[in-house]
Amino acid sequence: MRIGELSRATGVSTRALRYYEQQGLLRSERQPNGYREYAPESAEVVAFVQDMFHAGLSSDVIRDILPCAGGERPRGDCAALLTRVRQVRDELVQQEHRIAERRKRLDTYLAEGYEGLATFPSSLDASAGGVDQAVDGGDDRGAVVSDPLGVGGV
Protein backbone atom coordinates (compact mmCIF):
# COMPACT_ATOMS: atom_id res chain seq x y z
CA MET A 1 0.00 0.00 0.00
CA ARG A 2 1.17 3.56 -0.65
CA ILE A 3 1.71 6.21 1.99
CA GLY A 4 -1.66 7.91 1.41
CA GLU A 5 -3.46 4.60 1.81
CA LEU A 6 -1.56 3.83 5.00
CA SER A 7 -2.36 7.30 6.29
CA ARG A 8 -6.08 6.81 5.66
CA ALA A 9 -6.03 3.31 7.14
CA THR A 10 -4.33 4.44 10.37
CA GLY A 11 -5.45 8.05 10.75
CA VAL A 12 -1.80 9.10 10.97
CA SER A 13 -0.53 11.91 8.75
CA THR A 14 1.82 11.17 5.87
CA ARG A 15 4.33 13.49 7.53
CA ALA A 16 4.27 11.35 10.69
CA LEU A 17 4.65 8.17 8.62
CA ARG A 18 7.72 9.64 6.92
CA TYR A 19 9.09 10.54 10.36
CA TYR A 20 8.49 6.99 11.60
CA GLU A 21 10.39 5.70 8.61
CA GLN A 22 13.23 8.17 9.17
CA GLN A 23 13.46 7.03 12.80
CA GLY A 24 13.60 3.36 11.80
CA LEU A 25 10.15 2.59 13.20
CA LEU A 26 8.50 1.77 9.88
CA ARG A 27 9.82 0.24 6.67
CA SER A 28 8.86 0.76 3.09
CA GLU A 29 10.18 -0.32 -0.27
CA ARG A 30 10.87 2.32 -2.90
CA GLN A 31 9.23 1.61 -6.22
CA PRO A 32 10.97 2.50 -9.52
CA ASN A 33 8.72 5.58 -9.72
CA GLY A 34 9.97 6.70 -6.25
CA TYR A 35 6.76 5.95 -4.39
CA ARG A 36 6.93 4.26 -1.01
CA GLU A 37 5.24 0.86 -0.81
CA TYR A 38 4.29 -0.42 2.63
CA ALA A 39 3.59 -4.02 3.61
CA PRO A 40 0.03 -4.90 4.69
CA GLU A 41 1.13 -5.34 8.34
CA SER A 42 2.42 -1.74 8.39
CA ALA A 43 -0.94 -0.54 9.74
CA GLU A 44 -0.43 -2.75 12.81
CA VAL A 45 3.12 -1.43 13.24
CA VAL A 46 1.86 2.16 13.06
CA ALA A 47 -0.82 1.42 15.67
CA PHE A 48 1.82 -0.10 17.97
CA VAL A 49 4.17 2.87 17.47
CA GLN A 50 1.33 5.29 18.23
CA ASP A 51 0.47 3.39 21.40
CA MET A 52 4.09 3.47 22.55
CA PHE A 53 4.41 7.21 21.83
CA HIS A 54 1.21 7.86 23.78
CA ALA A 55 2.64 5.80 26.64
CA GLY A 56 5.58 8.18 26.80
CA LEU A 57 8.30 6.15 25.12
CA SER A 58 10.88 7.79 22.90
CA SER A 59 11.48 6.74 19.30
CA ASP A 60 14.83 5.24 20.38
CA VAL A 61 13.14 2.92 22.87
CA ILE A 62 10.34 2.08 20.45
CA ARG A 63 12.87 1.22 17.73
CA ASP A 64 14.55 -1.21 20.11
CA ILE A 65 11.24 -2.72 21.23
CA LEU A 66 9.78 -3.32 17.77
CA PRO A 67 11.74 -6.53 17.07
CA CYS A 68 10.63 -7.94 20.43
CA ALA A 69 7.00 -7.09 19.66
CA GLY A 70 7.03 -8.42 16.12
CA GLY A 71 7.93 -11.62 14.39
CA GLU A 72 11.53 -10.82 13.47
CA ARG A 73 14.54 -11.88 15.49
CA PRO A 74 15.44 -9.26 18.13
CA ARG A 75 18.78 -7.45 17.84
CA GLY A 76 19.18 -6.97 21.58
CA ASP A 77 18.08 -8.24 24.93
CA CYS A 78 14.27 -8.11 25.12
CA ALA A 79 14.38 -8.55 28.90
CA ALA A 80 16.38 -5.32 29.28
CA LEU A 81 13.97 -3.50 26.97
CA LEU A 82 10.98 -4.75 28.93
CA THR A 83 12.65 -3.50 32.11
CA ARG A 84 12.98 -0.05 30.51
CA VAL A 85 9.32 -0.09 29.46
CA ARG A 86 8.33 -1.03 33.01
CA GLN A 87 10.37 1.92 34.31
CA VAL A 88 8.52 4.28 31.98
CA ARG A 89 5.21 2.78 33.12
CA ASP A 90 6.17 3.22 36.77
CA GLU A 91 7.10 6.86 36.11
CA LEU A 92 3.67 7.38 34.56
CA VAL A 93 2.02 5.85 37.64
CA GLN A 94 3.95 8.26 39.87
CA GLN A 95 2.86 11.20 37.70
CA GLU A 96 -0.75 10.01 37.90
CA HIS A 97 -0.52 9.95 41.71
CA ARG A 98 0.90 13.48 41.81
CA ILE A 99 -1.84 14.72 39.50
CA ALA A 100 -4.51 13.00 41.60
CA GLU A 101 -3.17 14.68 44.75
CA ARG A 102 -3.17 18.07 43.05
CA ARG A 103 -6.71 17.52 41.79
CA LYS A 104 -7.78 16.54 45.32
CA ARG A 105 -6.20 19.72 46.65
CA LEU A 106 -8.10 21.81 44.12
CA ASP A 107 -11.34 19.97 44.90
CA THR A 108 -10.86 20.74 48.59
CA TYR A 109 -10.17 24.36 47.79
CA LEU A 110 -13.31 24.59 45.69
CA ALA A 111 -15.40 22.86 48.37
CA GLU A 112 -13.97 24.56 51.48
CA GLY A 113 -12.35 27.73 50.27
CA TYR A 114 -8.76 28.84 50.65
CA GLU A 115 -8.53 27.70 54.30
CA GLY A 116 -8.94 24.09 53.15
CA LEU A 117 -5.56 24.18 51.45
CA ALA A 118 -3.76 24.47 54.78
CA THR A 119 -4.92 20.96 55.74
CA PHE A 120 -3.19 19.19 52.83
CA PRO A 121 0.11 17.35 53.15
CA SER A 122 3.30 19.33 52.77
CA SER A 123 4.35 16.97 49.97
CA LEU A 124 2.62 19.33 47.58
CA ASP A 125 4.62 22.43 48.49
CA ALA A 126 7.40 24.00 46.41
CA SER A 127 10.15 21.86 47.94
CA ALA A 128 8.50 18.72 46.53
CA GLY A 129 7.91 20.09 43.04
CA GLY A 130 4.31 20.97 43.68
CA VAL A 131 2.07 23.58 42.14
CA ASP A 132 4.35 26.48 43.07
CA GLN A 133 7.25 25.22 40.98
CA ALA A 134 4.99 24.45 38.05
CA VAL A 135 3.72 28.04 38.15
CA ASP A 136 6.90 30.02 38.71
CA GLY A 137 9.74 27.71 37.70
CA GLY A 138 10.81 27.00 41.28
CA ASP A 139 12.42 30.36 42.08
CA ASP A 140 11.03 33.25 44.04
CA ARG A 141 11.33 36.15 41.64
CA GLY A 142 8.28 37.95 42.92
CA ALA A 143 6.09 34.85 43.14
CA VAL A 144 3.72 34.45 46.06
CA VAL A 145 4.91 31.03 47.21
CA SER A 146 2.33 30.69 49.98
CA ASP A 147 -0.51 31.25 47.49
CA PRO A 148 -0.14 28.58 44.77
CA LEU A 149 -3.51 29.36 43.17
CA GLY A 150 -2.88 33.09 42.98
CA VAL A 151 -6.05 34.03 44.85
CA GLY A 152 -4.53 35.93 47.78
CA GLY A 153 -2.97 39.34 48.03
CA VAL A 154 0.26 40.25 46.27
Secondary structure by P-SEA (a helix, b strand, c coil): ccaaaaaaaccccaaaaaaaaaaccbbbbbccccbbbbccaaaaaaaaaaaaaaacccaaaaaaaccccccccccccaaaaaaaaaaaaaaaaaaaaaaaaaaaaaaaaaaccaaaaaaccccccccccccccccccccccccccccccccccc
